[in-house]
Every structure is written in structure tokens, then in C-alpha cells.
């Protein structure tokens, strides 16, 4: 998919992001950009949490 540069510039991943922050960022990223897939490790955690 195509990179949404404007979204990326305004939605930086926090430094030393917690697991919750990483999950939130990747879910938001998937909705707004989708230039890459969610890492497998996070996909498993998202499924565990039922998100």
C-alpha cells in the first residue's frame, strides 16, 4: 500500500513506547496508512486482548 506521509509526520511512535502505546499506534496506523503490516508479535497480543 501507499505511504501516508502526512499521517506519519503527525503521528510519531513515542520513544520507549509501552506495549499498549505500540498496539494503539499500529491499530491507528492500519486504519490511516497501511504502508506495512502489524508485526506478528503485536498481532498475537492484539488477538489475546480481543482488539
N, C-alpha and C positions, 0 to 999 in steps of 0.2 A: 504494500500500500504506500501511498504518498505521505511524505513527512509534512506535518502541520507545524511549520516553523514558528508561527505566531503563538501557537499554544505552548510549544516547548519553551520559548523565551519567557513567557509569563507564568509558567508552572514548573519551576525548578524542583528537583528532588532535594529535600532537606539534607544537609550534611549530617552524617551519622544517623540516618533515618532509622526509626524503630520499625519493627515488623509491621505494626499497624499502619504507620505512615507509608511504608513501601506498598502495602496492599492497597491502601486508599489511592495512592498516586497511580499505580498500574491500572486499577479499575477505571479511574478517570481518564487516563491516557488511552485506554482501549476504546472508550466512548468518543474521544475527541481527536485522536490521531491514528493510532493503529499502525504506525510505521514498523512496529516489531511486536512479537508475541510476548505474553507474560511468561517470565521464567518458570520452568516446570516446578521448582521448589515452592514458589509462591502459589502456583495453580493448586498444588496439593493442599496448602494451608487454607486457601480460599474455599476449596471444596469441604475441608474439615469443618470450617466455620459456617458453611451453608450460605455463602455470599454469592 
